[in-house]
Amino acid sequence: MKRQRQEKKRGFLSISYLLIVLMIAAFTACGGGGSGDGGSSNNNPNPTPAPATGTISGSVSGTIIVAVNDNGDIVASDDTTGKTADSNGNFPFTLTGIPTGVNIRVYLITSTGVYPMYFDSNNDGTADTNVFSLSSAAAIDLGYVAITNQQAIPTTNPITTQGVSAGAENTNTPNYLVSGTFYTSSGTYTYTNGILSANTTSTNTICNTTGVENYTVTTLTATTMIMVDSNADTLTWTRPSGTDGDPVGTWTMTIFNYLWVAKINADGTFTVSENFKCVKADSLHTQFQGTDYYSAWVSVNDPTQQFTPVTVEGQYISGSLSLTYNSSEGYWEGSIFLGPTPPTNLPLTYTFTLNSNTGTITMTDDIEAFVVPLATNLSPSGGQTVSATPTFTWTGTGSGTGSGYTYMVSVFESNCTSPCYGIWNSNLLTTTSVGYSGPALTSSGAYFYDVLIIDAYGNASIAEESFVVQ
């Protein structure tokens, strides 16, 4: 059973492994300008006015710029890739749709790191805060923003703009901006009859390759892109504003502690920057016959099997662990048993050694937390007989200590053998129920299913139950 649970977690993580290509494909849908959805406001003589928003502009030496709110949600972004430099060799940026009445932080992302923008809040000559807010639809021009002493410092203080005020410093960096170096992929795209075809022609990511990937877009509005991959996984990206049916612009997506920024150009080209590492270490908490098991699941994304062998060293490993290649999913994987209680000597650091014909690459990843709570009161349970389209319910964690928890349900045939692959995974959920929408279940067939509780880093706990189809 432990092995089966590890395989299920692997299936879930395959979503994030594909994200770099999925991101490219999803954001490269060219709908030809879009016609809108005809919205009800056209028939409303007194439509509700859109909330006021402001803009932030300036120039940088070349980077990605994001603005976030107090919750760490990205409210605006821009990428200077492909823009024309000014006479000083700097590139312009504009962040649109900045909400009013909300605390805002700005971050510059370069190939060398992530830098919070600081400014002087009280005219004493010291950049002492990174938070400001707009009381009206102000247009802030920061001028040139330089990187100094691990901070981004604007030439023009934002609070010199009417309607802009400083807030208390917020030193919390969103977790998706903490994870390592950003990598870039680029190429060309087409969109025909709802099928996205993205041709990645260049990438400096270690584990991704060039080539064409095709995906289906189900929604493309002014602010949201939803697409489905060949495994029926649904992924969602956002932008501050745009035109329905037209993907041109800068989009962002965060999953766990990773960020993707896709710049889609009107000339049929794209650039995607992301800080997703191809090596991954996550914790798993399972329970079998009343006994808790904590383990580490380690993996390396390698769709073309360019590496061999791949080994891991770290805590709870004697010497090194050789990973096994999963050819159906395109990555290396292995597990480390940690004990019946979660280790307290965090973080657990694992060093991956990737060997290939061109040399050896060494990368690390950490386990920083464990998901201790398990979903309870699972229904159906105990082999209960249900319809061919059952609804799964459970009791979750509430707010608890793990804010940011989400859920996922995976369904498996009861007679599957290790490695055991699921026949259906739900999307990530914030509710505690979901209806089955996978392949047809066999009459009188026996199945089991897992309810995963997943934290913001991709660690998970797994509770299991069974049912029979009538």
QUIWONOR-V474422 format. One record per pair of residues at least 24 apart in sequence whose ideal C-beta (glycine too) atoms are under 8 Angstrom apart, sorted by sequence separation. I is the first residue (numbers start at 1). J is the second residue. D is the distance in Angstrom with one decimal. If there is no record, write none. Layout:
# QUIWONOR-V474422
i->I j->J d->D
i->I j->J d->D
This chain:
# QUIWONOR-V474422
i->75 j->99 d->6.0
i->106 j->130 d->7.6
i->127 j->151 d->6.5
i->138 j->162 d->6.6
i->140 j->164 d->6.1
i->220 j->244 d->6.9
i->278 j->302 d->7.3
i->299 j->323 d->7.4
i->373 j->397 d->4.7
i->406 j->430 d->6.0
i->407 j->431 d->7.6
i->444 j->468 d->6.9
i->445 j->469 d->5.0
i->105 j->130 d->5.2
i->117 j->142 d->7.9
i->138 j->163 d->4.1
i->220 j->245 d->5.5
i->237 j->262 d->7.2
i->298 j->323 d->6.9
i->305 j->330 d->7.7
i->307 j->332 d->7.3
i->407 j->432 d->6.8
i->409 j->434 d->5.6
i->411 j->436 d->6.7
i->444 j->469 d->6.5
i->105 j->131 d->5.9
i->127 j->153 d->5.8
i->132 j->158 d->5.2
i->136 j->162 d->7.8
i->137 j->163 d->7.8
i->138 j->164 d->5.5
i->191 j->217 d->7.4
i->220 j->246 d->7.7
i->225 j->251 d->6.4
i->304 j->330 d->7.7
i->428 j->454 d->7.2
i->443 j->469 d->5.8
i->444 j->470 d->7.6
i->59 j->86 d->6.4
i->75 j->102 d->7.5
i->104 j->131 d->7.1
i->132 j->159 d->6.2
i->136 j->163 d->4.0
i->220 j->247 d->6.4
i->303 j->330 d->3.7
i->316 j->343 d->7.7
i->343 j->370 d->7.8
i->373 j->400 d->6.4
i->411 j->438 d->6.3
i->442 j->469 d->6.4
i->443 j->470 d->7.1
i->61 j->89 d->7.2
i->65 j->93 d->5.0
i->67 j->95 d->5.1
i->103 j->131 d->5.1
i->104 j->132 d->5.8
i->117 j->145 d->6.6
i->135 j->163 d->4.8
i->302 j->330 d->6.5
i->303 j->331 d->7.4
i->315 j->343 d->7.4
i->342 j->370 d->3.9
i->441 j->469 d->4.7
i->61 j->90 d->5.7
i->62 j->91 d->5.6
i->75 j->104 d->7.1
i->103 j->132 d->7.5
i->104 j->133 d->6.2
i->134 j->163 d->5.8
i->135 j->164 d->7.6
i->301 j->330 d->7.1
i->302 j->331 d->5.5
i->373 j->402 d->7.3
i->60 j->90 d->6.3
i->61 j->91 d->7.3
i->65 j->95 d->6.4
i->69 j->99 d->7.3
i->103 j->133 d->5.3
i->104 j->134 d->7.4
i->134 j->164 d->5.7
i->135 j->165 d->6.9
i->301 j->331 d->4.8
i->302 j->332 d->5.9
i->315 j->345 d->7.3
i->342 j->372 d->6.4
i->59 j->90 d->4.1
i->60 j->91 d->6.0
i->67 j->98 d->6.2
i->102 j->133 d->6.1
i->133 j->164 d->7.3
i->196 j->227 d->6.8
i->300 j->331 d->5.8
i->371 j->402 d->6.6
i->414 j->445 d->7.9
i->415 j->446 d->7.5
i->59 j->91 d->6.1
i->70 j->102 d->7.3
i->101 j->133 d->6.6
i->102 j->134 d->7.8
i->115 j->147 d->5.2
i->132 j->164 d->5.7
i->133 j->165 d->5.9
i->299 j->331 d->5.3
i->300 j->332 d->4.2
i->316 j->348 d->7.5
i->375 j->407 d->7.1
i->413 j->445 d->7.2
i->414 j->446 d->4.0
i->59 j->92 d->5.1
i->60 j->93 d->6.2
i->69 j->102 d->5.2
i->70 j->103 d->4.9
i->100 j->133 d->7.6
i->101 j->134 d->7.4
i->118 j->151 d->4.6
i->132 j->165 d->6.5
i->281 j->314 d->7.8
i->299 j->332 d->6.2
i->300 j->333 d->7.9
i->315 j->348 d->4.8
i->317 j->350 d->7.9
i->320 j->353 d->7.6
i->369 j->402 d->7.9
i->413 j->446 d->7.7
i->414 j->447 d->5.7
i->58 j->92 d->7.5
i->59 j->93 d->6.9
i->69 j->103 d->6.4
i->100 j->134 d->4.7
i->101 j->135 d->6.9
i->117 j->151 d->7.3
i->118 j->152 d->7.1
i->119 j->153 d->7.3
i->132 j->166 d->5.4
i->133 j->167 d->5.9
i->299 j->333 d->4.5
i->314 j->348 d->6.4
i->315 j->349 d->7.2
i->371 j->405 d->7.5
i->413 j->447 d->6.0
i->414 j->448 d->5.5
i->57 j->92 d->7.0
i->58 j->93 d->6.2
i->69 j->104 d->6.6
i->99 j->134 d->7.6
i->100 j->135 d->6.3
i->115 j->150 d->6.3
i->116 j->151 d->6.2
i->117 j->152 d->4.1
i->118 j->153 d->6.3
i->119 j->154 d->6.1
i->131 j->166 d->6.8
i->132 j->167 d->6.0
i->298 j->333 d->7.1
i->299 j->334 d->7.6
i->314 j->349 d->5.8
i->315 j->350 d->7.7
i->412 j->447 d->6.5
i->57 j->93 d->6.6
i->68 j->104 d->7.3
i->69 j->105 d->8.0
i->98 j->134 d->6.2
i->100 j->136 d->6.2
i->115 j->151 d->5.9
i->116 j->152 d->6.5
i->117 j->153 d->7.4
i->131 j->167 d->3.5
i->297 j->333 d->7.2
i->298 j->334 d->5.3
i->314 j->350 d->3.7
i->396 j->432 d->4.6
i->411 j->447 d->5.8
i->412 j->448 d->5.5
i->57 j->94 d->4.6
i->67 j->104 d->5.4
i->68 j->105 d->5.3
i->100 j->137 d->6.6
i->108 j->145 d->6.5
i->110 j->147 d->7.4
i->113 j->150 d->7.5
i->115 j->152 d->4.3
i->117 j->154 d->6.4
i->120 j->157 d->5.9
i->129 j->166 d->5.4
i->131 j->168 d->6.2
i->297 j->334 d->7.8
i->298 j->335 d->7.3
i->313 j->350 d->7.1
i->314 j->351 d->6.1
i->395 j->432 d->6.6
i->411 j->448 d->7.8
i->412 j->449 d->6.8
i->56 j->94 d->7.3
i->57 j->95 d->7.3
i->67 j->105 d->7.0
i->119 j->157 d->5.0
i->121 j->159 d->6.9
i->129 j->167 d->6.6
i->131 j->169 d->6.4
i->297 j->335 d->5.4
i->298 j->336 d->6.9
i->312 j->350 d->5.3
i->313 j->351 d->4.9
i->394 j->432 d->5.4
i->411 j->449 d->4.6
i->412 j->450 d->7.7
i->55 j->94 d->6.1
i->56 j->95 d->4.2
i->67 j->106 d->5.1
i->68 j->107 d->7.1
i->108 j->147 d->6.7
i->119 j->158 d->6.0
i->129 j->168 d->6.7
i->130 j->169 d->6.0
i->131 j->170 d->5.2
i->296 j->335 d->6.7
i->312 j->351 d->6.8
i->393 j->432 d->6.3
i->394 j->433 d->7.6
i->410 j->449 d->6.4
i->55 j->95 d->6.5
i->66 j->106 d->7.3
i->67 j->107 d->7.9
i->119 j->159 d->7.0
i->129 j->169 d->4.4
i->130 j->170 d->6.3
i->295 j->335 d->5.3
i->296 j->336 d->4.3
i->312 j->352 d->5.4
i->313 j->353 d->7.5
i->393 j->433 d->4.3
i->409 j->449 d->6.0
i->410 j->450 d->4.7
i->55 j->96 d->5.3
i->65 j->106 d->6.6
i->66 j->107 d->5.3
i->128 j->169 d->6.7
i->295 j->336 d->6.1
i->311 j->352 d->7.5
i->312 j->353 d->7.6
i->392 j->433 d->6.5
i->409 j->450 d->7.0
i->55 j->97 d->8.0
i->56 j->98 d->5.9
i->65 j->107 d->7.3
i->98 j->140 d->8.0
i->295 j->337 d->5.2
i->296 j->338 d->6.0
i->310 j->352 d->6.7
i->311 j->353 d->4.9
i->391 j->433 d->6.1
i->392 j->434 d->5.6
i->409 j->451 d->5.7
i->410 j->452 d->7.0
i->53 j->96 d->7.2
i->55 j->98 d->6.3
i->65 j->108 d->5.8
i->66 j->109 d->6.9
i->294 j->337 d->7.9
i->295 j->338 d->5.6
i->310 j->353 d->7.0
i->391 j->434 d->7.2
i->392 j->435 d->7.7
i->408 j->451 d->7.7
i->409 j->452 d->7.6
i->53 j->97 d->4.8
i->54 j->98 d->4.4
i->64 j->108 d->7.4
i->65 j->109 d->7.4
i->108 j->152 d->4.4
i->122 j->166 d->7.8
i->293 j->337 d->7.1
i->294 j->338 d->4.5
i->310 j->354 d->5.5
i->391 j->435 d->4.8
i->392 j->436 d->7.1
i->407 j->451 d->6.3
i->408 j->452 d->4.6
i->53 j->98 d->5.6
i->63 j->108 d->4.8
i->64 j->109 d->4.1
i->107 j->152 d->7.4
i->121 j->166 d->3.7
i->294 j->339 d->5.9
i->310 j->355 d->7.1
i->390 j->435 d->7.6
i->391 j->436 d->7.3
i->407 j->452 d->6.5
i->53 j->99 d->5.9
i->54 j->100 d->6.5
i->63 j->109 d->5.8
i->64 j->110 d->7.8
i->106 j->152 d->7.2
i->294 j->340 d->7.1
i->309 j->355 d->5.9
i->389 j->435 d->6.5
i->390 j->436 d->5.2
i->407 j->453 d->6.1
i->408 j->454 d->6.3
i->53 j->100 d->6.7
i->63 j->110 d->4.6
i->119 j->166 d->7.4
i->293 j->340 d->6.8
i->294 j->341 d->6.8
i->307 j->354 d->4.3
i->308 j->355 d->6.5
i->389 j->436 d->5.3
i->406 j->453 d->7.9
i->407 j->454 d->7.1
i->51 j->99 d->6.7
i->52 j->100 d->5.0
i->60 j->108 d->6.3
i->62 j->110 d->7.3
i->292 j->340 d->5.2
i->294 j->342 d->5.1
i->307 j->355 d->6.1
i->308 j->356 d->7.4
i->389 j->437 d->7.7
i->405 j->453 d->5.5
i->406 j->454 d->5.1
i->51 j->100 d->7.0
i->291 j->340 d->6.5
i->292 j->341 d->7.1
i->294 j->343 d->7.3
i->307 j->356 d->5.0
i->405 j->454 d->6.7
i->56 j->106 d->6.8
i->306 j->356 d->5.3
i->405 j->455 d->5.9
i->284 j->335 d->7.8
i->402 j->453 d->7.8
i->404 j->455 d->6.3
i->296 j->348 d->6.5
i->298 j->350 d->5.7
i->300 j->352 d->6.0
i->302 j->354 d->7.9
i->388 j->440 d->6.7
i->389 j->441 d->7.9
i->404 j->456 d->4.0
i->414 j->466 d->6.6
i->388 j->441 d->5.0
i->402 j->455 d->5.4
i->90 j->144 d->5.8
i->296 j->350 d->7.1
i->298 j->352 d->7.4
i->300 j->354 d->6.4
i->307 j->361 d->7.8
i->283 j->338 d->7.7
i->388 j->443 d->7.2
i->88 j->144 d->7.5
i->191 j->247 d->7.7
i->397 j->453 d->6.1
i->116 j->173 d->7.0
i->285 j->342 d->7.2
i->375 j->432 d->7.9
i->392 j->449 d->6.4
i->394 j->451 d->5.0
i->396 j->453 d->7.0
i->114 j->173 d->7.1
i->283 j->342 d->7.5
i->392 j->451 d->7.1
i->114 j->177 d->4.7
i->383 j->446 d->7.1
i->103 j->167 d->5.1
i->114 j->178 d->7.6
i->105 j->170 d->6.2
i->283 j->348 d->8.0
i->107 j->173 d->7.8
i->103 j->170 d->7.3
i->281 j->348 d->7.2
i->298 j->365 d->7.9
i->109 j->177 d->7.2
i->113 j->181 d->8.0
i->112 j->181 d->7.8
i->205 j->274 d->7.5
i->281 j->350 d->4.6
i->394 j->463 d->7.3
i->107 j->177 d->6.0
i->111 j->181 d->6.7
i->208 j->278 d->7.4
i->111 j->182 d->6.3
i->205 j->276 d->8.0
i->207 j->278 d->3.0
i->279 j->350 d->7.9
i->296 j->367 d->5.9
i->378 j->449 d->8.0
i->110 j->182 d->7.5
i->198 j->270 d->7.1
i->206 j->278 d->5.4
i->109 j->182 d->5.7
i->205 j->278 d->7.1
i->279 j->352 d->4.4
i->378 j->451 d->5.9
i->189 j->264 d->7.6
i->279 j->354 d->7.9
i->294 j->370 d->6.3
i->375 j->451 d->4.0
i->375 j->452 d->7.9
i->390 j->467 d->6.3
i->176 j->254 d->4.3
i->179 j->257 d->4.8
i->190 j->268 d->7.2
i->375 j->453 d->5.8
i->176 j->255 d->7.9
i->178 j->257 d->6.2
i->179 j->258 d->5.8
i->189 j->268 d->6.2
i->374 j->453 d->7.0
i->390 j->469 d->7.9
i->54 j->134 d->4.5
i->174 j->254 d->7.7
i->176 j->256 d->7.5
i->179 j->259 d->7.9
i->188 j->268 d->5.4
i->189 j->269 d->7.6
i->373 j->453 d->6.2
i->175 j->256 d->7.7
i->176 j->257 d->5.3
i->188 j->269 d->5.6
i->189 j->270 d->5.6
i->386 j->467 d->5.1
i->388 j->469 d->5.4
i->54 j->136 d->7.5
i->57 j->139 d->7.3
i->175 j->257 d->4.2
i->176 j->258 d->5.6
i->177 j->259 d->6.3
i->187 j->269 d->7.1
i->188 j->270 d->7.4
i->371 j->453 d->5.3
i->385 j->467 d->7.3
i->386 j->468 d->7.3
i->387 j->469 d->7.4
i->388 j->470 d->7.7
i->54 j->137 d->5.0
i->55 j->138 d->7.9
i->57 j->140 d->7.1
i->58 j->141 d->6.4
i->176 j->259 d->4.2
i->186 j->269 d->6.9
i->187 j->270 d->6.3
i->371 j->454 d->7.2
i->382 j->465 d->7.2
i->383 j->466 d->5.0
i->384 j->467 d->5.3
i->385 j->468 d->5.0
i->386 j->469 d->6.5
i->387 j->470 d->6.4
i->52 j->136 d->6.4
i->53 j->137 d->6.0
i->54 j->138 d->4.5
i->55 j->139 d->5.0
i->56 j->140 d->4.7
i->57 j->141 d->5.3
i->58 j->142 d->3.5
i->59 j->143 d->7.1
i->60 j->144 d->7.3
i->186 j->270 d->6.4
i->279 j->363 d->4.6
i->281 j->365 d->4.3
i->283 j->367 d->4.9
i->371 j->455 d->5.3
i->381 j->465 d->4.4
i->382 j->466 d->6.8
i->383 j->467 d->6.5
i->384 j->468 d->7.1
i->385 j->469 d->7.5
i->386 j->470 d->6.8
i->52 j->137 d->4.2
i->54 j->139 d->6.3
i->55 j->140 d->6.9
i->57 j->142 d->6.9
i->58 j->143 d->5.7
i->59 j->144 d->5.1
i->60 j->145 d->5.2
i->61 j->146 d->8.0
i->186 j->271 d->4.6
i->278 j->363 d->7.5
i->279 j->364 d->7.4
i->280 j->365 d->5.9
i->281 j->366 d->6.5
i->282 j->367 d->6.7
i->285 j->370 d->6.0
i->378 j->463 d->6.0
i->380 j->465 d->6.8
i->381 j->466 d->7.3
i->383 j->468 d->5.5
i->385 j->470 d->4.9
i->54 j->140 d->6.7
i->56 j->142 d->6.6
i->58 j->144 d->6.7
i->59 j->145 d->7.1
i->61 j->147 d->7.9
i->185 j->271 d->7.5
i->186 j->272 d->7.2
i->277 j->363 d->6.4
i->279 j->365 d->5.1
i->281 j->367 d->5.2
i->283 j->369 d->7.0
i->285 j->371 d->5.5
i->369 j->455 d->6.0
i->375 j->461 d->7.5
i->378 j->464 d->7.9
i->379 j->465 d->7.8
i->380 j->466 d->7.9
i->381 j->467 d->7.5
i->58 j->145 d->5.2
i->184 j->271 d->6.3
i->185 j->272 d->4.9
i->283 j->370 d->4.8
i->285 j->372 d->6.4
i->287 j->374 d->6.0
i->374 j->461 d->5.0
i->376 j->463 d->7.0
i->378 j->465 d->4.2
i->380 j->467 d->4.0
i->184 j->272 d->7.0
i->277 j->365 d->6.2
i->283 j->371 d->7.1
i->369 j->457 d->6.2
i->371 j->459 d->5.2
i->373 j->461 d->6.4
i->374 j->462 d->7.6
i->375 j->463 d->4.3
i->184 j->273 d->5.1
i->185 j->274 d->7.8
i->285 j->374 d->7.0
i->368 j->457 d->6.1
i->370 j->459 d->6.2
i->371 j->460 d->5.6
i->372 j->461 d->7.1
i->374 j->463 d->4.6
i->183 j->273 d->7.0
i->369 j->459 d->5.6
i->371 j->461 d->4.1
i->182 j->273 d->5.0
i->183 j->274 d->6.1
i->182 j->274 d->6.6
i->183 j->275 d->7.3
i->367 j->459 d->7.0
i->182 j->275 d->4.9
i->183 j->276 d->7.9
i->207 j->300 d->6.9
i->208 j->301 d->7.6
i->326 j->419 d->7.5
i->328 j->421 d->7.4
i->181 j->275 d->6.6
i->207 j->301 d->4.5
i->209 j->303 d->6.4
i->180 j->275 d->5.3
i->207 j->302 d->5.8
i->208 j->303 d->7.8
i->209 j->304 d->5.4
i->58 j->154 d->6.3
i->179 j->275 d->5.0
i->207 j->303 d->7.8
i->58 j->155 d->7.8
i->179 j->276 d->7.7
i->180 j->277 d->5.7
i->209 j->306 d->7.8
i->58 j->156 d->7.8
i->177 j->275 d->7.8
i->179 j->277 d->6.9
i->176 j->275 d->7.5
i->70 j->170 d->7.2
i->72 j->172 d->7.6
i->56 j->158 d->7.5
i->72 j->174 d->3.7
i->72 j->175 d->7.5
i->81 j->184 d->7.8
i->72 j->176 d->7.8
i->68 j->174 d->5.9
i->54 j->163 d->7.7
i->66 j->177 d->7.8
i->64 j->182 d->7.3
i->97 j->240 d->3.3
i->96 j->240 d->5.4
i->97 j->241 d->5.0
i->95 j->240 d->7.6
i->96 j->241 d->6.0
i->206 j->354 d->7.8
i->109 j->261 d->7.5
i->206 j->361 d->6.3
i->206 j->363 d->7.4
i->30 j->189 d->6.9
i->29 j->189 d->7.7
i->30 j->190 d->7.0
i->31 j->191 d->6.6
i->24 j->185 d->6.5
i->28 j->189 d->2.9
i->30 j->191 d->4.6
i->28 j->190 d->7.7
i->29 j->191 d->4.2
i->77 j->239 d->7.7
i->24 j->187 d->6.9
i->28 j->191 d->6.9
i->77 j->240 d->7.6
i->25 j->189 d->7.4
i->74 j->238 d->7.4
i->76 j->240 d->4.7
i->109 j->273 d->7.2
i->20 j->185 d->6.4
i->24 j->189 d->7.3
i->75 j->240 d->6.7
i->29 j->196 d->5.0
i->28 j->196 d->6.0
i->26 j->196 d->6.3
i->28 j->198 d->5.0
i->25 j->196 d->4.2
i->79 j->250 d->5.3
i->25 j->197 d->7.3
i->78 j->250 d->5.4
i->25 j->198 d->4.0
i->77 j->250 d->5.1
i->24 j->198 d->4.2
i->77 j->251 d->7.9
i->77 j->252 d->5.1
i->282 j->457 d->7.3
i->284 j->459 d->7.4
i->285 j->460 d->7.3
i->286 j->461 d->7.2
i->24 j->200 d->6.1
i->282 j->458 d->4.9
i->283 j->459 d->4.3
i->284 j->460 d->5.9
i->285 j->461 d->3.9
i->286 j->462 d->5.0
i->287 j->463 d->7.0
i->21 j->198 d->7.0
i->282 j->459 d->5.2
i->283 j->460 d->7.6
i->284 j->461 d->7.5
i->285 j->462 d->7.1
i->74 j->252 d->4.8
i->280 j->458 d->7.3
i->282 j->460 d->7.0
i->284 j->462 d->6.7
i->286 j->464 d->8.0
i->21 j->200 d->6.9
i->74 j->254 d->7.1
i->82 j->263 d->7.2
i->79 j->261 d->5.8
i->81 j->263 d->5.7
i->82 j->265 d->6.3
i->37 j->221 d->7.4
i->77 j->261 d->6.0
i->79 j->263 d->4.1
i->20 j->205 d->6.7
i->34 j->220 d->7.5
i->66 j->252 d->6.9
i->21 j->208 d->7.1
i->82 j->269 d->7.6
i->20 j->208 d->5.4
i->25 j->213 d->5.4
i->29 j->217 d->4.8
i->24 j->213 d->7.2
i->25 j->214 d->7.0
i->26 j->215 d->6.3
i->31 j->220 d->5.8
i->82 j->271 d->6.9
i->25 j->215 d->4.1
i->81 j->271 d->4.6
i->22 j->213 d->7.7
i->26 j->217 d->6.5
i->29 j->220 d->5.7
i->21 j->213 d->4.6
i->79 j->271 d->6.6
i->81 j->273 d->7.9
i->233 j->425 d->7.2
i->22 j->215 d->6.2
i->66 j->259 d->7.9
i->234 j->427 d->5.1
i->79 j->273 d->6.9
i->233 j->427 d->7.6
i->66 j->261 d->7.4
i->29 j->225 d->7.3
i->64 j->261 d->5.1
i->27 j->225 d->6.3
i->29 j->227 d->7.9
i->26 j->225 d->5.2
i->257 j->456 d->6.4
i->256 j->456 d->5.8
i->257 j->457 d->5.3
i->26 j->227 d->4.0
i->256 j->457 d->5.4
i->257 j->458 d->7.7
i->25 j->227 d->6.8
i->256 j->458 d->4.4
i->22 j->227 d->6.7
i->232 j->438 d->7.8
i->22 j->229 d->5.6
i->36 j->243 d->7.8
i->37 j->244 d->6.1
i->36 j->244 d->4.7
i->26 j->235 d->6.7
i->34 j->243 d->4.7
i->35 j->244 d->6.9
i->36 j->245 d->7.9
i->64 j->273 d->5.7
i->27 j->237 d->6.3
i->33 j->243 d->6.1
i->34 j->244 d->3.9
i->35 j->245 d->6.5
i->18 j->229 d->6.1
i->26 j->237 d->5.9
i->34 j->245 d->2.6
i->23 j->235 d->7.9
i->33 j->245 d->6.8
i->34 j->246 d->4.7
i->18 j->231 d->7.9
i->22 j->235 d->5.5
i->31 j->244 d->7.7
i->32 j->245 d->6.9
i->33 j->246 d->5.2
i->23 j->237 d->6.8
i->31 j->245 d->3.2
i->32 j->246 d->7.1
i->18 j->233 d->7.4
i->31 j->246 d->5.3
i->19 j->235 d->6.8
i->30 j->246 d->7.4
i->31 j->247 d->6.8
i->14 j->231 d->7.0
i->30 j->247 d->6.2
i->15 j->233 d->4.9
i->29 j->247 d->4.7
i->30 j->248 d->7.6
i->14 j->233 d->7.8
i->28 j->247 d->6.3
i->15 j->235 d->7.2
i->27 j->247 d->5.5
i->27 j->251 d->4.8
i->26 j->251 d->8.0
i->23 j->251 d->7.8
i->23 j->253 d->6.2
i->19 j->253 d->7.2
i->28 j->262 d->7.9
i->27 j->262 d->3.9
i->19 j->255 d->6.4
i->26 j->262 d->7.8
i->28 j->264 d->5.7
i->23 j->260 d->4.6
i->27 j->264 d->4.8
i->24 j->262 d->6.7
i->30 j->268 d->7.0
i->16 j->255 d->5.4
i->19 j->258 d->7.5
i->23 j->262 d->5.2
i->15 j->255 d->7.6
i->16 j->256 d->6.7
i->20 j->260 d->7.0
i->19 j->260 d->6.2
i->16 j->258 d->6.8
i->28 j->270 d->5.0
i->27 j->270 d->6.5
i->27 j->272 d->7.5
i->24 j->270 d->5.9
i->24 j->272 d->5.1
i->23 j->272 d->5.4
i->23 j->274 d->7.1
i->20 j->272 d->6.5
i->20 j->274 d->5.5
i->19 j->274 d->7.4
i->20 j->276 d->6.2
i->19 j->276 d->6.5
i->16 j->276 d->6.8
i->17 j->278 d->8.0
i->13 j->280 d->6.5
i->13 j->282 d->7.1
i->9 j->282 d->7.0
i->9 j->284 d->5.7
i->6 j->284 d->6.7
i->5 j->284 d->6.7
i->5 j->286 d->4.9
i->175 j->456 d->5.7
i->175 j->457 d->7.2
i->2 j->286 d->6.5
i->13 j->297 d->8.0
i->17 j->301 d->4.7
i->1 j->286 d->7.7
i->2 j->288 d->7.1
i->13 j->299 d->6.8
i->1 j->288 d->5.2
i->10 j->297 d->7.0
i->9 j->297 d->5.5
i->6 j->295 d->7.2
i->10 j->299 d->6.7
i->2 j->293 d->6.0
i->6 j->297 d->5.7
i->2 j->295 d->7.3
i->17 j->329 d->7.9
i->17 j->330 d->7.7
i->17 j->331 d->6.4
i->14 j->329 d->5.5
i->10 j->326 d->7.0
i->14 j->331 d->7.9
i->11 j->329 d->7.5
i->10 j->329 d->6.7
i->10 j->331 d->7.9
i->10 j->333 d->5.8
i->6 j->333 d->7.7
i->6 j->335 d->5.0
i->3 j->335 d->8.0
i->2 j->335 d->7.8
i->12 j->408 d->6.0
i->12 j->410 d->7.2
i->11 j->410 d->6.7
i->8 j->410 d->5.0
i->8 j->412 d->7.3
i->4 j->412 d->7.3
i->11 j->421 d->6.6
i->7 j->418 d->7.1
i->11 j->422 d->5.4
i->4 j->416 d->7.4
i->7 j->419 d->4.6
i->8 j->420 d->7.3
i->7 j->420 d->5.2
i->12 j->425 d->6.5
i->4 j->418 d->6.0
i->7 j->421 d->6.4
i->8 j->422 d->5.8
i->11 j->425 d->6.2
i->3 j->418 d->4.4
i->4 j->419 d->7.8
i->3 j->419 d->7.0
i->4 j->420 d->4.1
i->3 j->420 d->7.5
i->12 j->452 d->6.7
i->8 j->450 d->5.6
i->12 j->454 d->7.5
i->16 j->458 d->7.0
i->9 j->452 d->7.5
i->8 j->452 d->7.7
i->5 j->450 d->7.0
i->13 j->458 d->6.6
i->12 j->460 d->7.4
i->9 j->460 d->5.9
i->9 j->462 d->7.2
i->8 j->462 d->6.9
i->5 j->462 d->5.2
i->5 j->464 d->7.5
i->1 j->464 d->7.7
